[in-house]
C-alpha cells in the first residue's frame, strides 16, 4: 500500500495549476447517458473516482471512444452504444458514492434503473432519501431489492412536478443533480425548491442547456425546468476545482510560501477567501476581473497567522470539503480558532491524527477548538478519507522532521499527482510503498 513520506519545514514557492473539478466531473459524466449523440469533456482530472466512473458508464453501455489517448489528456468522449443495461452493480458503486448520480439520467432516458445502494462513509451518514423523494415526485416507482435501488418510470414517462429537496443539513448536491438530470426529459414543468446552489450544479445545468435543455434559476435555491423530448451532444469544459484550489492556498499559507496558482475559480470561493483574509493569507488576482472563474492568483501569508472562527455551510457558505485543510493551517495560528461542522458533524477523524503531530485540539460535538502551537512535529499518521488525507499532507509540509501519511489511496480519489505537483514548488515529498518505510515510521 502506498504512503507519502514528507520532510517538512520547506517553503513552497513557484507556479501550480488547478485541475478540473472532480465534484463537477462525476455528475457531468453521468449526464452523458441522456443523449444518443457523442459527448466530449475537457479538463477532466486523472483520478481514481474518474476511472471508476468510466468503468461504470462502460458497464451501462456508454463507452469512452478515445481510450487510446489515455487519461492524462483530460479529454473524454462518450457515446451510448448499448442501452439495454441499466444496472449499476455494487462492485463499482462501493468504490465511490457519486455512482448514485447515474440514477436520474438512466431513469429519464431508459425508463428504469437499478443502482446498488451506496454503503457507509467514514465522514458520517449520507442517505439518499432526498434523491428518491425527488424522483418519486416525478412519477418514478421506487423499491429496494437486495440492497439495490430499483426505479421505474410510469408508462407515459416522467412528469414535471414541484419538488422540495431541503434536508436536515441543507440541500443535497448529488440529489439536485439527479433530479435535474431526470427533469430535463420529463413532460411539463419541474420546479426544484431548496436546490443546491453549488458551482458544480451550475456547471451541470450549463452543459444540459448546451445540449438543448430548458433550465433557469440554476445557482439559486429555485431551479425551473421545462422538459424537452431529447438532448443532443456537446463539447464541454469542466470548471476548475475550488476544493483543490483552496487546498493549495492553504499549502502556501501553512509553509509561509509564495505560490502563483493558475486556473483558480476564485469567484466561487468568496466565503473561503473571506476566512483566508481573516487568517492573514493574502490572495491577489493577477489577471483580469472577467476571468475570476479561471483566475491566476498569487498567494502569500503574514509571518504569523491569525486565529479565525468558521462554520461549514452549503454554498455560498464555507465548504465542508475544506474544513480539514483549514484546521491544519489553523494549528499554527497565534491564538484560539473555532471550527463548527454543520454538514457532516462527524467529519473529524483527522483531529486525532493532527494531535499526534503536536496540535492542540479540543472537540465537543460538532465543534473543534484549535489552540495554535508554535510548531508541528512529524509523525506517522493514518488518512481516513479524501480531505483528511490532504489535511495531513499540509500538516506534514509544515512540521519539523518526517511525516509518513498512510492510506494515500484516499487522496488519489481527489488529487491528481499531488506529490509531484507539490515537489515542483519546493516540497520534499515522495510516494513509496509502506514496505519501504522503516518500521519505526509505520507505527501509527
N, C-alpha and C positions, 0 to 999 in steps of 0.2 A: 504494500500500500504506500502511495506517495506521501511525502511530507515536505514542508518548506523549512529550510534552515536559514535563519536570518541573523546576521551580525549587525546589531543595532548601533545607533548613535551617528549615523551618516546623514548629512543634509541633502535633501532632494533638490536638484536643480536641472532645468532643461525643458524640453517640449514633450508633451504626451497628448495623444488623441483619444477622444471618447468614441466608443463604438456605437453601433445602432442598438436600440433598446430591446433587451430580452423580453421585458414585460409587454412591450408593444408587438414584437415579432410573433409571439406564440398565437394570440388570437387572430392576427392578420393571416398567418399561415393557415389556420383553421378555416378562415373565410374563403380560401381557395376552393373549398368544397361547394360553394354556392353557384359556381358557373361551369359551363362546359368548355369555355374558352381557356386559353393559356393565361396564367397569372405569373408575373415576374416581380420579384422583390430584390431590392438593392440595399446594401449596408446591413445585411443580417450577420450578427456576430457568430463566430465559430465556438459554440458552447455545447455541453453535454445535453442540455434541455432541447436545444435546436435540433441536434442529431436525433434525439428521441422523437421529436415531433415529425421529422421527416420519415422515420420508421413507421409512426402511427398513420400518417397520411398514406403511405405506401400500402399498409395493411387495409386501408379503406379504398384502395383503388385510385388514389390521387398521387401520381408519380412525379418525382423530380426528374425533369427532362435533361438537365445539363450536368448529370453526375460526373462526367469525365472532367469537368472543370475543377472539381474538388470544393471543399467547404471554405477554403481560405479566401476565395474571391469575394465572398459576401453576396454573391448573386445566385438566386434560386428561382428556377422556372418550374411551375407545376401545371399539370393538366389531369382532369378526371378521365381515366381510360376504362374504368370498370366501376359501375355504380350499383352493383348488386350487393356490395358489402356495406354493412352498417354497424358492425360490432367492434368496438374498441376494447380489446381484451386486457385483463388485469396485468398480464406480462409487461405491457408497456405503460399502462396507466399508473401502476405503482411507482414508476420511476419519476413521475412529475405530476403534481396535482393539476397543472394547467391543461392536462389532457381533457378535462371536463369541457373545455371551450369548443370541442367539436360537436357537442350535443345539439346546440341550436342550429348550426349550419346543416347537419345531417337531417334533422327533423324537418327543416324548411325545404330542403332540396330533394330528399329521398323519401320523405314521408314517415320515416321511422329511424330510430337509433337505439342501440344497446351499448351502454357505456359502463364499464366496471366502476363501481363507486370508489372514489379516492379514499385512501385509508387515513390513519392518524398522521399528525405532524408535530415535530419537536417544538415548534413555536406556539402551539396551542390548538384549540378546536377550530376547524374551518369547515362548517357544514355547508351543504349545497342546497339547503331548503329554499333559499330565495331564488336560485336558478329555476327550481322545479315549480315554485309558485308562479313565476312569470310565464313559464311555458304552458302551464295548465290554463292560465288566463287567456292564452291564445288558442285554446281548444285542445291541447295535447292531452292524451290519456297516458298517465304515467303510473307504473308499478315498479316494485322492487322484487327481483327474482334472483336468488342465489348470488347475492352480492352485486348484481348488475342493476343499473337504472334502465328500464325499458320504456321508451317513449314512442307513441304512435300519433300521427296527425289524423284528424277526422277525415271522412271520405271526401268532403269538399275542400280539404286543405285548411291550413291555419287561418284564423280570422283575427283582425285587429281588435285591440281592447285597451282600456286604460288600466295601467298596472302600477302598483306601489311597490318599490323594491327596497324600502328602508328596512334596516335590521337593527339588532341590538347595538352593534358597533358602527352604525352608519351604513352607507351604501356599499354595494358589492361590485368590484371592478369586473371580475370574470362573469358574474351574474348579469351585469349590464351588457357585456359583450355577447353573451349567449342570447339574451332576449332581443337585443338589437339585430343580431345576425338572423334570427328567426323572423323577426317582424318585417324585414325588408322584402320578403317574398310572401307575406301573409296578405289576405284580401282585406282592403279597407285601411283604416287609420289606427295606429297604435300610439299611445302616449305613455312614456315611461317616466313615472314620477319618482323622485328621490334617486335619480340615476347617478352613477359615479361621474365625477367631473374631471377625472384624471386625464392628462395629456395622451395617455395610451388609448383611451376611449375616443378622444378627438381624432387621433390618427386612424383608428379603425373606421370611424364614420366618414372621414375624408376619403379613404380608399373606397368604401362602399359607394359613396356618391360618384366617384370617378368611374365606377362600374355600372352606374345607372340607377342607383338607389335614390329615393327622395327622403332626405333626412334634414331636419332643422333642430336647433337648440342644443346640439352637442357641445359639451363644455360647460353646460348649465345643468341644474338638477332636473330639468324637464326636457326630454327629447321627444320629438314628434316624428313619426314615420308614416309615409304614405306607401303602401305596398305596391310593388311592381311585379310583372309576370316573370321577368328573367333579368339576369345580370350578365354583363359582358366581361371580357378580360381586362387586365390593367397592368401597367408598369409602375411600381410604387417604391419610393424610397422610405425606409423606416426612420422614424425620428431618433434623435440621439438619446442615449441612456442617461437620464437625470440622476439615477442612483449611482452609476459608475462615476459620473462627473462629481457628485458630492463626495464619493469615496476618495478620489484623487485630490480634491480640495482639502479634505481632512488630512490626507497624507502630507501635503505641503505644510499644513499648519502644525502638525504634531512633530515634524522634523525641523521646524523653523526654516523651511525651504523657500525656494523661489521657482515656481512652476508656471509655464505657459501651457494652458490647456485648450486644445483645439476641438471644434465641433461640440461645444458645451451649450446645452439648452438652458441658458441662464434665465430666460423669460419664464420657464416652467418651474423655477426654483426660488420664487420670491420669499417664501417662508424660510427656506433653508438659508438663503443669503442673509436674511434678517438675523438669524441666530449666529451665523458666522461673523457678521458685523459686530454683534454684541460681544462675541468672544475675542475680538481683536484680530480677526482674519480679514485681510484686505483683498478684495476681488475687484479688479479693474478691467472693464471691457475694452479690448484693443481694437476691434473692428467696428463697422458702422452700426447704428441703432436698429437698422432694418434687418439685421442678421441675428437677433437675440435668441432664436431657437437653434442656431448653429454658430454661436459666437466663439471668438477666441478671447480668452480671459487670462490675465496674469494674476497669480495668487502669491501673496507674501503674508507674513504674520508678525504681530508685535512680539518682542522678545519674551514677554510674559503674557500668557493667555489669561483672559478674564473668565470668571465663572458665569454661567447663564442658567436660566430655567427654561425648559421646553416641554411641550405636551404633544404627542403624536396625534394626528387627526387625519380624516380623509382630505384629499386635495380640495382647496388650495392650502390646507394646513401642512404641518411638518410631517413628512412621510415616515411611517414605521420602518421602512427598509433602510433608513439612515440612522436609526436610533442607536444601534450598537457602535457604529463608526464614530458617532458624536461622543458616545460615552468614553471610548478610548482616548479621544482628544482631550476631553474634559478632565481625565485623570491627572493631567499635568497643568491644569489651570490653577491660578492662585486664589483659592477660596472654595466655597461650597456651591456646587451645582445641583440642580434637581431635575430629573427626567421622569415624566409620567407617561406611561404607555396606555393609550386608550383604544388601540386597535386590537392588539394581541397581548392581554395583560400578563401572560406567562412567558413572554419573549425576553427572558433574562438569563438564559443558560450561560451566557458569556460573563456574567458577573463573577461567578466562582473562578473562572479561568483568569480574568483580569486580576483578581485578588492574589492569585498565585504569583503574579508578576510585581506585587507590591502596591497595587491600587488599594485605596481606602474607600470602600463602598458599603453602604447600608441599604438593604432592601426592605420595604414594608409594603406588601401587596403589589400594586401596580406602579409603585414609585420607588426610585433609587436615588439616594443622596450620595453625591460624589464629592469627597473631600480631597482636593488636589494635593498631590505629593510632589516632591522635588525631582524624583526620578522613578522610572520603572526598571525592573531587573529582569533580564532574560530568563526564561524557564521553558520546560516542555509543557505544551498546552494542547487541549483537545477541542477541535471545532465541532459544533453541534448542529449548525445549519449554515446556509449560504452567507448571510450578512454577519453572523457571529464570526465566521472564518475571516472575513475582511477586517473586522474589528481587531482580531488577534494579530493579523499581519501588520496593521497600523501600529499596534502597541509594540510589536517586535521591532519595527523600524526605529522607534524612539528609545527603546530600552537599552540599558547597558548590558553588554555581553551577548550571549547566544540564545535565541528563541527557536524552538522547534515546534512548528504547528502541524499537528497530526490531523488526518482525515480531510485533506485538502480537496478530495473529490467533491465535497460540498461547494467549495469555491469555484470549481470548474463548471458548475451549473450556471454561473452568472458572470464570470470574468474570463475573458479570452487571454491566455498567456500573461496573466498578471505579473508573474515573476520576471518575465523577460522585459516587460514594459517598465516596471519599477527599476530593474537593473540598468536600463538605458538612461535613467535620470539620476543615477548615483547610489541606489540601494545595493547592499551586498546581500543578495537573496538567491538561493538555489533550490531547485526541486531535486529530490532524490528519493530512493526507496527507504522505508524505515529500517530495512535490513542493513543499510549502510551507515546508520547513525549509531554512535557509541551507546552502549546500554544505559549509561547514566543520563543520557539526554532523552530517553524514551520512557522514563518512568513518570507517567502522568498521574 
